[in-house]
Amino acid sequence: MTIAFKTLQIQTIILLAFLFATRPCWASCTVSTTNGLAYYTFNVSGVTPTAFDPTAYTIGQTIYKGSGTVSVSNYKSTGPTNPTINCTESTWTWTVASLLPAVNGIFPSSVAGLGLKISSTSGTWPLSLPASSTFSAVYNITVELIKTGDITAGGVLSNILGEYRIQPSNQLVAQVTWANPVLIKPSVPTCTVSTPNITVPLLNPSTTTFRGVGSTFGIRPFQIGLVCTGGSTGTSTNTYITFTDLNQPGNTSTALSLASATGTATGLGLQILNNGTPIGYGPDSNAPGNTNQWKVTNIAQGVSSYVIPLSVRYIQTGSTVTPGTVTGRATFTMSYQ
């Protein structure tokens, strides 16, 4: 997506105390892997939730329940069928859990409002298992997706699902990951940008217009348009945006840098304003919580279009302003959460 301003364009393009004491005699364990890792890697496959209406479920209800196959991917077999764990001590236990703490047996997921409940023949995660427990090369788990809050956007379950650790040393001996990304598809409104290319002509001030660093001039309005469709009755989606300085992608200030070229003005930058307040710039990413990402609005089902009103102005950034052309470029990235 591109916005040009005048000459200007924005493209979507405790203090640590060291105490010396006798260390407890904890179990130290080794595993046999094909890739040199000190832990086994297990992949989960077969979890395929379908699209759903989030308003059809109350908090605590199960949206999806299915079976997943867990299989080891890096076991170096030396005879036994199942992966082996060799420990220096005979008294130890396993813990099996997600990386985030569970509340009433439900782990939070990467999708807001959606929790995970994992169980197997050994019980429901988090588990504490004795040392005599079998460590199988292939086994099944039951995965439940449970509504824990408002679900206003889809997402993906990927990467690490959980871990096996030896206690009390907390040594990692196995990591459980999703074999493939699991798509979460709530029936909520979706939006696209209807103004991917925007040109904003700037005013042509004299260098004497600027009275010192931080002085501003020449507000010019522009807008970004969204077209929205779909969603079940009563649903909505939260819309966020991040602007990125295309000339200096690492810029997180509120001043958009100018493109370097022969004849470019110096001592000036540009500011994009949201309701009169300069916005900051951040990485070109739609990840929730991205630097200087801000919420635009909540778009309810049935709203077909939305306009984001913005403006741009000059700001003096140097002690001296020299005449020349002013060209600023940035990208903007929408995120639906």
N, C-alpha and C positions, 0 to 999 in steps of 0.2 A: 504494500500500500504506500502511496507516495503523497506527501504534502509539500508543496513548494511555497516558500515565503519570498515574494517579490521576484525578485531574483530568487525566495526561500522554499526549500522543498523538504517534505517529510515523507519518507518511504517506509512501507511495511516491509519493504524488502526485509590454714589456717596457716596462711602461714604453714609451711611444711616442717614438721619436726621429725627427725630421723631417730627412731628408737631402736636400739640394738637389743634384741631379745631372742630367746631360743625359738626357732620356727617350729610350728606344729608339724607333725609327720603326716603330710597329706599324700593321697594317692597320686602318683604320676603315671599317666597312661600313654600308650603309643598305639597307632593304627597303621594299617597297611594300605597305602594308596598308590595309584598309578601316576600321579602328577606331583608327588612330593609334598602335598599339603599335609598338615598335622591333624587334619580332620576329614571325615567323609562328607561328600556332598550328595544330597538326595534331591531328586526332582519330582514335583507334583504335577500330574497331568490328569485330564478328564473332567475338570471342573468347568462347566459351560453354562452359566446362568443366562436366561433369556431376558428380553426387554420386559419392563414392568412399570406399572403405574404406582409411584411412591405414595400417592394419596389413598390407595386401597389398603394400606397397612398402617397399623398403629405402632407406636414405639414399643419395642419388645417382641414384635411379631417377626416370624421367619419369612423372609422374602424368597429365599432359595435354599434347598437342601439337596446335596448330591454327594456322590462318592468320588474320591480322587485316588489315583494310584501313585504311591510313593516308591521310587526305585533309586538305588545307589548308582552313581555314575563314575566313581573313581576308585572302586574297590579292587585291590590287587590280590587276586585269588591265589592262595598257596595250598589249596586243598578243600577247606570247609566251604560250604555253600554260602553261608552268611558271613558278613564282615565281622572281624574280630577286634576286640579291644583288650589289650594287655596292660594291667595295672600293677604297680609295685606293692600296693596294699590290698588287702582283701575286704576291708570295710569302706565302702563308698556307695553312693547312690547316683542316679541320673535325675536331672530335671529336664523336662521338655516343655518349652514355652515359646510364645511369640516374643519379639524384641521389646514390645511395649506391655506394660502391666494390664492384666485383665480386670474387669469390673463385673462381678457376678458371672464369671466364666466367659465373658465376651471381650475380645480384643478389638481395639480400634483399628480401622483400616485407613488406607490413603484416600478413601472417598468419604467426605464429610457426611455424617448421618448414617453411616453403614458400619456395622461391627461384624466380627468373625467369631464363630464358635467352632472349634476343632476337636474331634473325638476319634478314638480308635478302639480296638478291642481292649486296650490297656486302661481306657478311661478317657476323661475329658481334660484337655490342656487347661491350665498348667498341671503337669504330672510330676510325681516324685516316685521313681522306680528303684527297686533293689538291684544290687550288682548282679544277681542271678538272672535278670530279665534278658530275654532273647533280643538280639539286635538283628532284625531281618533285612535281607537285601531288597525285598519287595513286600510291601504291605499296603493296606487300604486305610484311608481316613475318611471321615464324614465331615464335609464342610458346610456350614450354615451361614448364610448372609442374613443379618438381623438388623432391623431398623432401630437406630439409636437416637435419631433426631431428624430434622428436616433434610431431605435429599433434594438439592437444587441443581445438581449437575452430575454427569457421568464421570467415569474415570477408568483407571486401569490398576489391577492388582498385579504386581510384578516384583522381581528380586526376592529378598529373603522373607520367608514365611515364619520360620522358627528355628530353634537351636536345641541340640542335646548337649548338656554340660555335666561334667563330673563334679560332685560335691563331696567335701566342702572346698575343694581347690578352685572350683568354677572353671575348670579347663574345658575348652570347646572340643568336642569329639565328633560332632556331626552338625551340618547346616542344611536346613530344608528350604529349598527355593522353588518358585513357580517355574515349571518347564517352559511355559509360554505365557505371555501376558493374558490375564483374565479380564475381559471387557465387562464393565458395569454400565448397563444401558437403561437408565430411568427415562420414562417418557416425560421429558420436560421441554420447555421451549428452547429452540436453537436459533442463533442469530448469525448473520453474515454482514460484513461491511459493505454498504452501498456506495461509499465514496472513497474508493481505493486511491484515487489520485486527486490531490487538492493543491491548488495554487493560491497563495495569498499575497497580493501586491502590498508592499510596504510604502510608507510615506518617505519622502526625500528630504530629511532635515539638513540643516547646516551644522557644521562641526561646533559652532558656538551655541547650539541648542543645549548641549550637554554641559552641566555645571560641576561635574566631579564624579568620582567613582560611585556607582550605585544610582546615579540619576537615570531616569527613564523617559521615554517619549514614544508617542505614536501608536496607540492601541488600535489594532485591526482585527475584526472578528472573523472567525471561520467556524465550521462545524464538521463533525464526523457523523455520518448517518448509518443506522443499523436497520436491517430488515429481519424480522423474526417470524418464525412459523412453528407449528407443531406443539406438542405438549398435551397431557391429559388435563381435563377440567380441574382447576384449583391448584395446578402446579406453577412453579416460577423458577427463574434462574437468576443468579447474581452475576452481574457483569463488571469486570475489572479491566483496567488498561495500564500499560507501561509504555512510556516514551523512551527511546534510546537515541543518543547523540550519534548520528552516523559518521560524523567527522572524527569524534573522539568517543568510541564505544565504552570506555571505562569511566566516562564523566558521570558523576552522581550529584552534581551541583544543580542549581536552578537556572544556570546560564547556558544556553545552547551556543556552542562554538561556531565560528564562521569557517567556511570552506577556504582552504589555502589556494590562492591563485594570484597571478599578476594583477595588480590594481585593486586588491582587496583592501577595504577600510581596516584600520587598526584601532584598538582601544574600545571596541564594541562587541557585544554579544546580543543574543535574543532571548526573550523569556516567553514561554507559552503559559497562559493564565487559565485557571479553572475557577470560575466565579471570582475573578480578580486576584487570585492567589497564585504565585508562580509555582509550577510543578517541578519536581526533581526528575532526573533521568536515571535509568537503570539498565540492566542487561536485557537483551532481546530474548525474553522468555515469558511463557505463559504459566510458569509454575506458581502455585499459590504462595503468597508471601514474598514474591520477587521484590528486590530493592526498588523503592519508590513506586511500587504498584499501588493504585488507588481504586476504590470502588466507585463505579459510575452510578449504578442503580440496580434495583431488583425489577426484573421484567416478568410480568405475570402472563400466563397463558391467555391468548386472545389479543395481546398487544402486537400489532403487525409491524410497527416501525418506531424508532426512537432516535432522537437527535442529541448529540453531545455538543453543547455550545462551548466554544473556546475562543481565545484571542491570543494575539502575539504582539510584542512591543520590543523596542530597542532598550538596552541597558548599557551604561558605560562601565567597562571592566578595567580600563587602563587609565593612567593619569593623563594621557594625551590621546585625543581622537584625531586621526588623520582621515581625509576623505578617500572614497573609493567605493567599490561595489560591496554589497552585503548579501551573502548567500548562506543560509543555514539549512542543514538537512538532518532529518531524524526519522526513525522508524517508530511505529506504534503497534503494539501487540495486544490483542484482546484475549481475555481469559474468562471462562465461564465456570463458576464455582458454586 
